[in-house]
């Protein structure tokens, strides 16, 4: 069972949205969530975890001794295994589908790779949508160091995950440096904006990661044919009724011709990506099989 441990000063926030739907259904059977209250490692009777910043400035900073003891306790729970350790931070490496797959290591389903010419579907769609390696070794948009980081994550991410959630103005830099140097802690951001704390970003990372676990999805193909899996946004989806408010479902989807449906979906994905995400479109077009 894949185990996720979250360190926070607000343990009641979890499991939150993770307790619903397929993630909630798999909680306790396919994956496990353990919450550690950082305040339990405070040094005084008031459970104080922060203090004023040296050099002045607004806000409070989380103490290094308290955070270090909480992380040490969390890591000890995995012994003798070595989990991946993440620190949710707005200055971290931006989280992506690549990283989610890499973080899950051998816990995710079998990869469909560009190098092996394996495919998701048959025909024209397969030729155009062979999936890159999980570390996107052919991607020109990611640095050599990022590619190496993804490869390392995949090689060592089979033993679970620890996520540190900060609050206030941040965490004392000394404990961050020690855990990055000695334990490979990775700073991760979900985008270029600032939130009150790391708990909501942690939930997003967990959600994206655990859906890669084999057996958690009702249809295992769901994680393969979706936005970002091949640097394309997903095609439009339709359901009943076939006509609603004068708008009808595209005829091709009612034709029963699977080859035509695949071609239509690919064309739609390409058009949508080109219009909404030119960065992804450029990366997709740079793929030699694109």
Secondary structure, 3 states (H helix, E strand, C coil): CEEEEEEECCHHHCCHHHHCHHHHHHECCCEEEEEEEHHHHCCCCCCCCEEECCCCCCCEEECHHHHHHHHHHHHHCCCCCCCEEEEEEEEEEECCHHHHHHHHHHHECCCCCCCCCCCCCCHHHHHHCCCCCCCCCCCCCCCHHHHHHHHHHHHHCCCCEEEEECCCCCECHHHHHHHHHHHCCEEEECCCCCCCCCHHHHHHHHHHHHCCECCCCCCHHHHCCCCCCCCCCCCCCCCCCCEECCEECCHHHHCCCHHHHHHHHHHHHHHHHHHHCHHHHHHHHHCCCC
